[in-house]
Amino acid sequence: MLSRLVLSALLIAGATGHAAELPEPVAKLMQSSGIPPEAAGIIVMRGDTTLISHNPTQSMQPASTMKLFTAMTALEQLGPVFRGRTEFRSDADVVNGVLQGDLILRGGADADLNEDALSHMLQALRNQGIRKIKGDILVDRQLFQPSRPDAGQPPFDEYPWAYYNVIPNAALINTNLLKVEMRSTADKLSLVMMPELDKVSIRSEMKLNDAPCAAWENGWRSPDYTRKGERIEVVLHGSFPKDCIKSTSINVLDSQDYLARLLLAEWRKQGGSLSGEIRDAMPPAADAASAPATRLLAEHISRTLPEVLRDTNKQSDNTLARTVFLSLGSLETDPALGSRPLPPDANQASTAMRAETAIRAWLQQHSIDGNGLVIDNGSGLSRTERATPAQLTGVLQAGLKSLWMPEFMASLPIAATDGTMRRRLKDSPAAQRARLKTGSLTGVIAIAGYVMDANNRPCTVVAILNDPHVANGAGRAVLDALVDWVARSTQP
């Protein structure tokens, strides 16, 4: 197979030295920035020809290029028609507009679940004549094991409220984010919070200052919340410029609080009432097969996997990537329904472990050596994940041979055009001719994708830098110089 041949060549190159010296612009930038050669892993291939092979089998932190493992495996294992789904179900009768028991909200890795989707699902209940729920609303997150992957997890960095740090569960809604609009005058700051949540308000302890509006984030401090009985108050801290209008999104509430209070607010808007409470559903008992059958009352189905992957890779969305990763460990494709849960006993194992097994099995099918690969959450937002340039090259080569190559390619950012590459390489021949997944963490910068050379021949490019000196744009300049060199290359 092509992948085996490619990786054999890379292994030979790695054992005997470099297939070619690093391009002069790349080497000079690395030297001037203090990035040592051993901190770089770089591969450039055109077809079966290896143009550059620098530390090809070195296990490195890949940052968000890790998403390529998740994306390619998901496309080939779940398929392009895969969809997540959210359901309202019940085993209770409806009598005179009253549901005579519990309503179950079953989470199904629905990447598109938001307040609009929830509102439409609740409207479907009202359309069936339901105006009151006599029992409780049970939130079933059991598709993922553990059902709350975020519970007890230490913050990844000093910005736990940031959107990129949201850890998904099977019933995550709105990515658990509150959108906050801040408007200030010379002496007053006004706040608007969306969406509206039951018994949740917001206030500011921010002081107004004379900083430029564009520099508002310099005065931002981590928000938090206080709880008084059933009420929650989100509190903003730090400072904010005078005469400024800005919006931001924050992740501060527990996801059960967020979902429950959004659900209550939306249900009451539609004239509905609830006698009980909103609580987590218990795990299924060993004799679950004898439990009463439930019927579907309303549902929301997400976009197809290729559409979700475009948002995942172009914007480098960690929460979407982690949702797709966990889906690999919890769902299988169903042509009629889009997705189908694994049997209950299968879900007792860690979903993340099952997802890792799926990725490693896919690598083995494509003769890609898994040694040195460390998988944590499939998004790259991890200090433990590791991959080699050769492994990423293997994934990209397999992507070119895949039935779903167009869908995979369409998910990658286009240089100087969109996603995380929209502002890069605008003055290079690579502009609009390179599709590259980016990755960055503190001390890490990476790219992996495809670049057309000067003769319009596709090249596979992988480059990872692991060194503190990549900060302040130095590492990005090195990687852009490499891509520019490939785009200008006329090598035979």
Buried (B, 14 or more C-beta within 10 A) or exposed (E): EBBEEBBEBBBBBBEEEBBBEBBEBBBEBBEEBEBEEEBBBBBBBBEEBBBBBBBBBBBBBBBBBBBBBBBBBBBBBBBBBBBBBBBBBBEBEBEEEBBBBBBBBBBBBBBBBBBEBBBEBBBBBBEEEBBBBBBBBBBBBBBBBBBBBBEEEEEBEEBBBBBBBBBBBBBBBBBBBBEBEBBBEEEEBEBEBBBEBBBBEBEBEBEBBEBEEEEBEEBBEBBBBEEEEEEBBBBBBBBBBBEBEBEBBBBBBBBBBBBBBBBBBBBEEEEBEBEBEBEBBEBBEEEEEEEEEBEEBBBBBBBBBBBBBBBBBBBBBBBBBBBBBBBBBBBBBBEEEBBBBBEBEBBEBBBBEBBBBBBBEBBEBBBBBBEBBBBBBBBBBBEEBBBBBBBBBBBBBBBBEBEBBEBBBBBBBBBBBBBBBBEBBEEBBBBBBBBBBBBBBEBBBBBBBBBBBEEEBBBBBBBBBBBEBBBEEBBBBBBBBBBBBBBBBEBE
